[in-house]
């Protein structure tokens, strides 16, 4: 640890030896909208000196000799911008730039800028998603959705169309942190697995880290999803209206005032699946509902952005997401998520430091009202704030900062005899980190250290990322680290179908270890190691392979082995996730292909037995294709085929009459009627049938005027009507399947 701090401090002040050089920084914006342009190239003409823009559209070119230069910006699909600059010794020159979309049709359209980032970032177990990538996956009703794209990422397992959850490289949903402009989102996906709470048209960029993430992120033991939204059009008023078979949405954005320094964006979308699905499904599609799909949701989001001349900005945003599942006369599930937040970027004049910060307040409440039992409720309410400082030096950058998170959890459920079980806790967390990225020749080294301070203890977490650029085509990479988290889900890793998923903080009272001693820590812990390589086969084809191990050394779970109220409510488990992911991408002029194969092995150990959790899918394949055609490439066909091996389940060995002896020794077992008892086999020792599904969509784009386009999309989900199992009623011996063939038609008007 002392050696790392010495290296960081030494490198922090190493810029003093470059006294006769200066630096150039600024932001690159789209000329028509004022939105920042990510991952474009900014360089000095006639030299090899340059830098790409980041997710905020910012570039930073360091160690430039004093003199006069031509600063050039290039990006596929845009005209090249070239301006003259003069740089003095020790000067930090702020230069913002605008680029305009090209009117000339290029021979090749690059869909993703990920390849450029691969040469300047470690990017282990990392996927960058932009709006263009989202549009490559078949749309449901004409609108792309983040929920559909996340399912094709290497290492991601999706457990079903109805009530399905995302499991990322062995981590359960509560072990995946989702951030929206720095705000924690506790429920990012709706109960029907086709839709997320986010409108695709407000997303600027999404970074998904499936493991091995650096010290900038913490508080989870599996993965991170960091979503950044756009600021809104600063040049003119515009928007989008869309309607399809299953829902509709409205988007507005535009400038505030005439100075082009501030803007707004508002989005609202809603579904009417519970109404329109009756038209398509005459047969029951749920195990206790005979009327279509009882899912409905409404999502609202708004954002205001204020910009300074030098690129500094302040954002204020808020949202309300609602979800409802109404199984008529059986049960009703509802959840509601609200939040208000702010985010800012400051560019101090004359200083090489970039300052970022955020403050947010959010809540998530869920309830399940069942006819046969009392209502169950869970909620989490709290705030999170953080400050990040990025110091740019000639060989890389240092990023450091801190986060404060305070929240209250409320939980109410009932045991088998309808006695209430509650937990109401106020919890706080504090974390601080430092992360250094050092670039030299062909080597990128990214050491980091994070400290997580919980109410239950302190977690020191070293992190390390390394990339070796072997040649222009081949890059080797590695990432490892320690991770922790404090919250857990009220559903168990053993539950196959459970739409009610509350959130509580880790309990203070946990069982002893097998040797009778106490656990050193009461929070959950894991360690990751990921190795792999990237290979550019040619200018169109990328090949990536990664192998990973996630060792969940301590997990808190609901105790499903309870036989009396004297037994502990929670147990401590351990787990292991091992696997390999292969990704092949083809980016052509008209064709885009994405092929993923994932091999995984996931186990849990509860101290009594080792078992496979219900999301342990051994093999998973995703094949995605997108093809543009027509005189102006105004037609597009998208397809996705998913194939997965069967999930584990617990088999039924037999049935028996269960006598409870309610009158004790006075019970007449010869005449009393008992309840139906089920004799189960070993936990999750069986395997369900294989899952596979084909989705398809075709769309036509018509340009009505310079800024107005009409898109019409027809799509089919589960094209060949595969009967994938959703639920099996052991008592009635009835099988209910996942979603059947679902046709849809939609249209959207962008203006």
N, C-alpha and C positions, 0 to 999 in steps of 0.2 A: 504493500500500500504506500509506504514512504517513497519507494522508487517511482511509482506512478505519479505521485504528487510532485516530486522533484522534476520529472520530465515535463509535466504539464506547465509548471511555473517557469522552467527554463525556456520552453517554446513560446510561452506567452510574451516574453520580453525579447525574443530573438529578432523581432522586426527592427530593433535598434540598429542592427548592422547594415540595414538597407536604407541608409539615410539619404541617398541621392535618388531614391525612387519614390513614386507616388502610387495612388490607386484610383480606379474609376469604378463607380457604382451607380446604380439607378434601377428604374423599372421599365419594362417594355409593355406597351398597351396596344390593344386592338383599336385602330383608328376609327372604326365605325361605332363601337360600343363603349370604349374606354375600359374594357375588362383586361386584366393582366394576361399576358401570353406566357404560358409555362413551357419550359424545356426548349426554348429556341436558342440559337447560337449567337453570341455577341463576341466580336473579336476585332483586333486592330489590323487593318488592311496591310498586307505585305509582311506580316509576322505570323508566328504560331501562338501568339499570346491571346487568350480569350477565356470565356467562361459561359456555361449555360445558365439560363434563368431557372429559378426554383419555383415552388408551387405558388408563391406570391408574385411571380413575374420579375423577381429581383435578380440582378447579376452583380458580381463583385470581382473585378480584375485587379489583382495585387501585383506588387513588385514590377512596376512599369517605369522604365527610364524616362526622365523628363524630356519633353519635346512635343512636336506637333504630329498628330495622327489623324487618320480617317477611321472613325468608329463604324463598324458594319454590323447589321442585324440580318440574319437569314433564318427563314422558317418555311418549310414546304407548304405550299398553298398561299403564300404571301409574297408581295413584292419586297425585294431587298432594299433596306434603308441604309444610307451612307451619309454621315455628317463629319465635319471637321472639328477637332478639339485641340486644345493646348493644355499640356500638363506640366506643372512646375514640380520641383523637388519637394518631397514631403507633403504634397497636396493630396487631399481626398476630393476628387472631382465628382459632383453629383450630376448625372446626365440621364434624364428620362427620355424615352424614345417611343414613337408610334409607328406601327406598320399596318399596311392596308392589304386586304385580300386581293390576290392576283386575279386579273381578268382573263389571263391566258391559262388554258387547260394544260396541266402538267401531265407528263407521260406516266409518272408514278405518284401515287398518293400514299404517304407514310401514315398509317393509322395510329401508331404509338411512338412516343419519343423515348420509350423505355431503354432502347439500345444505347442512346447517348448517356443516359443516367448510369448504365452499367459500367461505364468506363471512368466515372468520377465518384461513384458511391459504392459502399460495400454491398448493400441490397441483398442480404441473405434472407431467404424466406419472405420476400417482399414482392408484392404485386401492386403496380400503379394502375388506377382505373380512371379514365376520363370519359366524358360524355360520348365520344366516338366509339370507345370500346363497349360501352353499355348498349349502343345501338346495333351491335353485331349479333346479339342473342335474340332469338325469336321473341316477339312481343306478345303479351296477352291483351288482346283488344286494341292493339295499335300503339301502346305506350311502353317503352322499355322500363325496366325496374331493376334496382340494385339487388333485390332479393334473388332474381333470376341469375344475375352475373356472379354473385358470390358463390353460388352452387357449383360453378365450373372451375373454381380456383383449385390448384393442386392442394391436396390434403384436407379439403372440406367435404364433410359427409352430411347429407340432408336426409332426415328420417321420414319425410312424407309430405304429401300435398296438403293434408288436413291435420292441423295441429303439429306440423313438422317443425323441427328445430335444427339449427346449424351447429355442428360439432367440428372443431378445427384441430386437426392433428392430435386427437385424444382428449381435448379439453371440452368440457360441457359449456352450455350457453352462458352461465353466470361467470365463467372463467375467461370470457372474452369481453374486453372493454371496448365500447363504442363511443367515440367522441364526435360531436357535431360542433365545429368551430370552438373546440376546447371544452364544451359542455358534455357531461356524461349522460348518455341515453340508456335507460335501463331496459327498454323493450323496443328494439329497432324493427321488429318484423311482426306482421299481423298473424292472427290465428290460422288463417288460410295461407299456406306457404308460398303463394304466388306473388305476394306484395310486401314491400317494405313501407315504413312510414315516410320515407323521403321521396320527394318529387325529383325525378331525374333531371329536369330542366333547371333546378337550382344548384345542382352539384357541379363544382368546378373540378374537383379532384378527390379521389379516395385512395389512401394508402392502406393496404391490408398486410399486416405482419403476422404470419402464421406461426411464428416462434422466433426465439433468439433476438428479440428486439433490443435496441440499445438503451442506455441509461436515461434517455429523455422520457421514456414511458415506464409506468409502474402500476402497482395496485392490482394486477391480475397475473395468474400463473400460466396462461395459455397463449393468448393472442391479443392483438390491438387492431381496431379499425378506425382510422382517423379520416373524417370526412370534412372537407372544406367547401363552403358554398360560395357562389359568385356574388358580387356586390350589386349587380343591377346595371342596366344600360345608362351611362352618363351622358349620352348624346341625344337620344330621342325616346319617346314613349312607344312601348311595344308590348307584346305578350303572346299568349297562346290559349286557345280554347280547344278542348278535346272531349269527345264523347265516344263511348263504345258499348258493347253489349253488356258489360259488367260494371261500368263506372264512368265518371266524367271528372274533368279538372279544369281549373282556370288559373292562368298565370299573368300577372301584370308586372312591368318593370319600367323604370324611366328616371330621368333627372329630376332633382329638386332645385328649382331656381334656374338661372340662365348661365351660371358660371362654370358648369360642368365639373363641379367639385364634390357634389353629393348626389346620391341616388337611392332608389328604393326597389325592393322586389317583394312581391306577395304571391303566395301559391296556396291554392285550396283544392283538395281532391276528395272524392267520396265514392263509395261503391253502392250498388244495388243488386249484389249477387243474390241476396235473400228473396228478391222479387223476380228478377229475370230468369234465374236458374229453373224456376218452375216450368218455363216454356220449353226447356230442353230435356229435362229429366223427369220422365213419368214414373220411373221405378225409384225406390229408395236408394239414396247414395250415402246414407249414414245408418249406423246400427240401431238408432232409436228415433229416427225422423223420416217421415215419408213425404216430405215436401222440400225438394231441392236442396240448396246449400244455405244454411242459416247463418251465414257470415255477413257482417256489415262493418264499415269503418269510415271515419272522417279524419282527414289530416289538414291542419292549417299551419302555415309558416309565413313569417314576415321579417324583413330586415331593412335597416337604414344604414347607409354608409356615408361617411364624411372624409374627404381626402384633402391632404395638404399639397403644396407645390412640389415638395421634395420627395413625395411618395409616402409620407406618414399618413395613417388613416385610423379611423375609429368606427367600429361597427356596433350596432345595437340590434338584437334579434329576439324573437319569441315564437313559441309554437304551442299547439294543442293537438295531441294525437289521441283518438278514441277507437276502441275496438269492442265488438259485441258478438257473442255467439249465443243464439237462442234456440235450444232444443225444446220445442214446444211441450209443455206439461211435464218436462223431465228436469231440466236445469237451465240456468242462464248464467253465462260468464260475461263479465265486463271489466275492461281496464281503461284507465285514463292517464295520460302523461302530459304534463305541462312544464313549461320552462321559460325563463327570461335570462338573457345573457348579453355580455358585451365583450368585445375583443379589440385590441389596438396594436398598431405597429408604429414605433417611433424611430426616426432616422436622425440622430443628433448630428448637427453640422460639425465637421472637423474631427469627428471621432469615428474609429473603425468598428464601433459597437452597434449592433442592431438590437433594439429592445422590443420584446413582444409581451403581451399580457392578456389575461382574460378573467372575467368574473361571471359566475352563473349561479342561478337558483332554479332547482327543478324538483318535481315530485312525480311519483308513480304509484298508483293505487289500483288494486285488482280485487275482485270479489267473485265468489261462486255460490250461487243460490240453488241448492238442489232440493227437490221435492221430498226426498227421503231423509234428509239430515239438515242440521242448522247451517246458516250461512258461514262461509269461510272468507276471511279478509286478510289482506296484507298491503302494506304501504311503506314507502321510503321517501323522505323529504329532506332536502339539505342543499348545501352550497358547495361550490368548489372555485378556487381562485389560484392563479399561478402567474409567475413572472419568469421570462426566459431572456437570457442575454447571449448574443452570438458575437464573438470576437474573431474577426478575419485576420489571418496573418499569411505570410508568403507561402507557407507550405500546407495550409489547411485552415481549419477553424476550430475554435473552442466554443462549446455551447454549455451553459450552466444555468441553473435556476432552482426554483422551489415551488411547491404546491401545498395548499391547505384544503382539506376536505372535511366538512362536518355534516353529519346527517342523523336523522332519527328514523328508526324502524318500528313498525307496529304490526303485530302478527296475531291472528286469532284463528284457531282451528279446534276440532273436537276429536277425541279419541273414540275407540270402538263402543264405549258406553256413554257417549255424548257428554263427557265431562270437558269443559273448556280448557284449552292449552293456549297460553298467551306469552308473548315476549315483546316488551316495549323497552327500547334501548336508545340512549343518546351516545354517539360515538364520534370521535375526531381522529383525523389522520394528518400527519405532516411528513413531507418528503423533500429532499434536496438532492441534486445530482450535478455531475460534471461529465461532459462527454467531449473527447478530443478526436478530431479526424486529421490524420497526418498523411499527406500525399508526397511520395518521393519516387521518381522514375516509374517503375512498374508496380509499386507496392502501396496499398492503402491500408493503414492501420487505424482502428477506431476503438481505443480503450475507454472505459467509462466506469463510473461508480455511482451508485444510488443508495440512499439511506431512507427506509420507510419506517416512520415512527407511528405505531398503533397504540391504542389504549392498552392492548394486551402485551406489548413488548416492542422491541426494535429489531429490524431486519436489515443488515448490511448486505448489499447486492452488487458485487463486481460484474462487469459485462465486458465482452471483447468481441470485436469483429475484424476480420482480416480478408483482404482480397489481393491476389497476385495476378497481374496481367501478364500472362506467359507470352502472348504475341497479340497481333491485331484481332485475332479471332477467338482465342481461348483465354478464359479467366477462371481461376480457382478461388474458392471462397470458404469461409468458416465463421461461425458465430457461436457463442456460448454465454451462459450467465446464470445467476440465481434470481428467483422471482418469488413473490409472496402476494397474498391478498387476505382481506378481512371478512368480506361478505360471502354468503352462501345462499343457495336456492332452497326453498322449502320442499321442492320436489326431489326425489331421489334419483341417483344414476340408474336405479333398477326399474323405475317407472317407464313403461313403454309408451303409453298415451296418458298425458296429464297436461291439460290446457292451463290449469291453475298453477302458476309458478310465482310464488311470493319470494321476497328477498329479506333476509335477516342478517344481522351482524354475527360474527363468530361467537359462540357461547363461552363464558368463562369456565363453566363446569364441564369438563370433558373427562372421559375415563382414563385410568392409568394405563401405562404400557404393559406389555405381557409380563415383564419382569417385576411389576409392582411399583415402578418408579414413575414420576410425573414427566410429562413431555416438557422439553426445554422451552418450546414456544406453543402458544395456543392458536396461532393463526396458521393458514394453509401455506405450503411451501412447495417449490418445484425447481428443478434445474434442467436446462436445455443444452444440447449440443447438436449443431447442424453443419454438415459439410456438403459441398457440391461443386459443380462447375457450370459455366456458360460457354456455349460454342456457337459462333456465327457461321453457319454452314455456307451461306452466300448472302448477297444483299437482301434477299427476301426471307430467308429461313433462319430462325433462332432455335437452338436446342438447349434445354436446361435439365439437369439432374440434381436432386438433393436427397440426402439421407438424413434422418433425424432420430433423436432419442429425447423424449420428455419423461423425466423421472419425477413423478409426483410423490415426493417423500412424505408429505403429510396432507391429508384431505379430511375435512369435516363433513359428515354425511348424516342424513336422517337414519335413525336406528330402526331398521325393518325387522330386527330379530327380537323386538320387545315381546315379552310374555306377561308382564305385569307392570303396574304403575311405578314399582320400585326400580325397574330397569332404567338405565340412562336414556334420555331422549335422542342423544347423538352418539355417534361412534367415530373413531379415527381410523381412516383407511390409508392405504398407500396405493400407488398405481404406476403403470408403465405404459408408454406409447412409443412404438417403434415403427418406422416405415420408410418408404422411398417414393418419391414423386418424380415423374417424367413429364416434361412440357415441351411440345413442338409447336411453333407458330410460323405461319406463312403469311406475309404481307405483300400482296401483289397489287397491280393496278386496279383490277376489278374483283379479285378473289381474296378472301380472308379465311384462313383455316386455323383452328385451335384444337389441339389434341392433347389430352391429359390422361395419364394412367397413374393411379395411386395404389400402393400396396401398404397395408397397415395391420398392426397387431396391437390390441389394447387390452389390458387386464387391470383388475382391481383386486385388492386383498383387504378383507375386513377383519383380519385376525383369526377368523374361523375357517375361511376358505378363500381360495383364489377363484375369481369368476370373470367372465367377459361381460362388460356393460352392454346395454341394449343397442348402443350405437357402434359397436365393434364390427365395422364392415371391412372384410379382408381385401376385396378387390373393388375398384371404382374406376369407371372409364367415362370420359366426356369427350364428345366430338362435336365441334361447332363449326359451321361454315356460313359464309356470307358472300353473295355474288351480286354485283351490279351490272345492269345491262340496259339497252336502249340507246337512242341517239345521243342523249345527254346524261347517260347513267341515271335516269330518273326512275328506273325500276330496280327493286332489290328483293332478293330471296334470302331468307335466313332459316337455318335449321340447327337443331340440337338433339343429339341422341345421348342418353345417359343409361349406363349399365352398371349395376351394383350387385355384389353377392349378398346373400341373405343375412339379415340381422339375427342375433341370438334371441331365444325366447325360452321360457320355462315350460316344459311339457306337462301334460296331465297324465298321471298314472292310473287314476281311478276315482270313484266317488263312494262316499259312505254316509251313514246317518250320524250326525254329530249331536250327542246328548250333552247338554250343558250342566245337568244336575243342579238346577236352580233351587231345589228344596233340600240340597245336601243329601244326607243319608236317608232322608224320607222320600226321595225321588223314586217313583215306580218306573224303573227303566223298561219294564215289560209292556207298559201301556202308553207312556209318554211319547210324544212325537218330537223328534229332534230336527235340527236344521240340516240342510245339505252341506256336507263337508267334501273338500277336494283334496286328494292326495297328489302332491306335486313331485316332479322329478327333481334332479339336481338343478340348482339355479342356473338359468340360461345355458343349459347343456344342449338344447336343440337349435336348429337354424331354420329360419323362414325361407320361402322360395326366393329366387333371384328377382331383382327389380330391374325393369327397363322401360323406357318411355321415349317417344319421338315427338318433338314439337316442331312446328313449321309455321312460317309467316311469309307473306308476299305483300309488298307495299309499292305504291306509285306516288311520286312527288310531282306536283304541278306548280310552276312558278306563275302566280297571278299578276305580280308586279315586282318592283325592285326589292321590296321588303316583305312581301306577302307570298306565302306558299301554302298549298293545300296537300296534306298527306292522307291517303286512304290505305288502310291495312286490313287484310283478311288473315286470320290465324287459326290454327287448330292445335290444341294441346292434347297429347296422347293420341296421335294420329291413328294408330292401328288398334286403339281401345284395349291396351294391355290391362289385364285384371291383376293389379298389384295389391297385395293384402294391406289393409289398414288396421283391422281389428277382428279378433275372433272371440265370439261369445262361447265360453267353455260350457256353460249350463245348457243353453239352447242349441249348442253345436251349429252355430250360424257364423258364416264368414262375411265380412263387409270389406269392400275394396276401396282403394284410393280413388281419386277422381277419374271418371270415365272420359271418353272422347268429349272435348269441349271446343266447339267452333265459336268464333267471335268475329265481329266486324267493327271497325272503328275509323274515325276521321278526326283530323286535327288541323286547325287553321292557325298558322304562325304569322304574326303581323308586326 
